[in-house]
Amino acid sequence: MQSACLARSGAAVRSAGPATRAVPAPAPSPLADVLSHLTTPSRRIAAQSVRGRPPRRPRGDAPAADANGEAAAPPVRVKRAAGAKPTKPASKAADPAVQLPADDADVAEGVELLADAEVTNGVDGLDELLANPDAVQELRSALLSSLSRQHEAAMTEETGDGGSGSGTAAAEAAADPAAAAAVKEPKKAKGDGASAAGADAAGADGPTAVLKKDKARLFLYGNPMVYGGAVDCVIGRPPPQAGDPVWVTDHSRRRLGWGVFNPHSMFRVRLLQQQSEVDADPSLALDLPRLLTLRVRQAAELRRALGLGPASAPTTVYRLINSEGDRLSGLTADVLGEAVVVQATAAWVQKHRPEVEAAITAATGLSRIVWRPQWRILAEEGLTPPEGAGQGQAQGGEEGEGEGGGESERVEVCEGGLRLLACPTGQKTGFYADQRDSRAFLGALVRQQSEAAAVAGQQGPAVLDLCCYSGGFALAAAAAGAGSVTGVDSSEAAVSLAAANADLNGLGERASFVRADVADYMREALEQGRQYDIVILDPPKLAPNAASLDRARVKYLKLNKQALALVRPGGLLMTCSCSGAMTQAGGLPGVVSDAARQTGRQVTLLREAGAAPCHPLQPAYPEGRYLTNLTFRVL
C-alpha cells in the first residue's frame, strides 16, 4: 500500500516490532499514553493493509509484551498536585511503561527530545508540548518514518511469497482474536451493480485506485474519466506510473473495472473496461495490448459497416478511432487514403505507441502511420517533448507536426464522388471528416436550387464558404451546380490546397479561393453591397474551455452578425462551432438568435447536426460532443 493510504490512516496506525527495549522517559506524562498506542503488533496493520483497507485502531488492545514475553505494565497516569509546577526529570531512567521496537532509533530520538522538554501529565502538559512547534515537527517526522518502515516490513512479511497474504493473516487471526476482527470479510454494498467477486481481490493482482465514498455511480453508467479528486488512495507496490493499467474500486473495495493511470493528469484514470466485461472474459484484465487489438478491430468493423474504406470504397477518408467514443480515451486516428494519422492526447497512448500502431495495422492492413503527439496537451499529462519532436522519422511510423500547420505533403482521398488532396501534417489530422454529412446535405440543397434555377434559365446559387480550409464545403457546392463559389481562409497553405482540389476536379473556373481574414472580408463585402444565396461559416475553435466561453461568445456573435447580413432574403446560413464548451452548453442557437435580432433579420432553424457517424459518442460522457452545425433560413 502506498503513501496515500498510509498517510491518510497514519493517525490510527500503531508501530510495533517483535523485540522491544526500554527507552528513557520522563515522569509519567501524556506522551506515555500516546506511545502506548503505538505498540500494536505489526501483523494487525498488515492484516488490514494487504486487503486494501486503511488500517484502523483496534479496540481493547492488550498491553505490549516486553523482551521476555511478559506483559508490559500499562501506562501510569499520575495527577499533579494543585498548584504544582512542571518539573524536569532528574534522570532518563528506563520507564517500563514505555516500550518501543528495538530498532526504532527515530522514535527513541523523538522520545528523548520530548524528555528534555518540560512536559507533565494532564491537559496542561499536552498544551505545552503542542506549543513547541520544533518538538512536534521532529516527533511527527520520526513517528512517520518509523511507521512507514514497519508498515513495509509487515507487508513484506505478509506478502513475501507473492500471494495475497490472506493465509498468513488468517493464521495469525486464529491465534489472536483481535487480529481476527481485523481480517474479517468486507461487507458487500448493495444496489450499485458492481461485481461482488471483485471485492476480495482488490489490489491482490494489480495496483488499485480506490474511489471516495459516493463517487462510483458515475462510472457504473459508463463515464470513463476518473478525476483525481474522486480518488481516495492508490494501492500498489511499486506504485503505478503514467500509462500503467490499474484496477478501479469503490470505497468498499469492490471493483468497477480497470483503466490506465496517470498520477500527473487531472484524469487520474481513464477507464477501458467495466467489471462486467472483465467477468465475461477475465483474460483481458490489465492486458493493454490485447485490449487495444480488440478495440481497434471493433472500431474498424464499425466503419466498414458504415460503408467507409477500404481503398475501393467511395469514401476513403474517415475517423477510425474516436477516443472515448471507441472506448480508447486519448487516442484519435483518421484514415487518409493509404495513411493513418494518429493524434495522441494522453500519456498512455504516447507510452504505448508500438502497441497502438500494431493494432491499427492489424485491423486496417495499412502500414503507413503518421504519429501526431499533441504536446501542449501531453504537457498537462506530465510528458516533456523530446528534442526535435515533430521532425523526421520515429520508431514504428512517421512523426508528423504535433500541432499541425504544415502542408508539405499531400495524399489523395475520395469523398462524395470528389477527389481531394489532404495533408497528414496539416490542420487537425489533415482533413475534417466530421463535416462529411453536412457537406453532403449542402450539396443536396445546392443541387435542388440549381435544377430549379436551370428550369427558369438562371444560374445556380452563389455560395460563400468562410474558413474554408481545403475547400470541402465550397467544392461540394460547386460540384452540385452552384453558379459561383468563393472560399475564404486566413491560411496561405489552406487556400493553396483548396485551389489544387478545385483543379483536381475540374472546378477551377467555378470555384475561387481568397486568402484573407474572414471578418475583414465580410466587412468589405458588406461595404460593397455584395450578398449570397448560401453562406457557410465554420470558424476554428474559439472556446477551448468553459472558462473562455463568455469571451468566445462575443466573437461568435460578431461573426454571425456579419454572416447574416451577407445572406440574401430567403437564403441560407450554415453556421458551425467546433468548440466543445459552446456545443455542450447549447449556446450557438442563442448566439444566432441574438445576431438576427441585432441585425433586424428573421431566422428559422432547418437542421441541427453534429459530427458524422464515424465519430461515435459515449452516452455517459457528454463531454465528447464538440461539433454543432446549424442551417437557418434567413428573411
ABEGO torsion letter per residue (X at the ends): XBAAAAAAAAAABBBBBABBBBBBBBBBBAAAAAAAAAABBAAAAAAAAAAGBBBBBBBGBBBBBBAAGBBBBBBBBBBBBBGBBBBBBABABBBAABBBBAABAAAAAAAAAAAABBBBBEAAAAAAAAABAAAAAAAAAAAAAAAAAAAAAAAAAAAAAGBAGAAAAAAAAAABAAAAAAABBBBBBBGAGBBAAAAAABGAAEBBBBBBBGAAAAAAAGBABBBAAABABBBEOBBBBBGBBBBBBBAAGBBAEBBBBBAABABABBBABBAAAAAABAAABGBAAAAAAAAAAAAAAAAAAAGBOBAABABABBBABBEAAAGBBGBBBBBBEABBBBBBABAAAAAAAAAAAAAAAAAAGBABBBBBBBAAAAAAAGBBBBBGBGBEBBBGEBBBBAAEGBAABBBBBBBGGBBBBBBAABBEAGBBAAAAAAAAAAAAAAAAAAAAAAAAGBBBBBBBBBGAEAGAAAAAAAAAGBABBBBBBABAAAAAAAAAAAAAAGAAAABBBBBBBAAAAAAAAAAAGBBBABBBBBBBBABABAAAAAAAAAAAAAAAAAAAAABBBGBBBBBBBABAAAAAAGAAAAAAAAAAAAAGBBBBBABBBBBBAABBBBAABAAABABBBBBBBBX
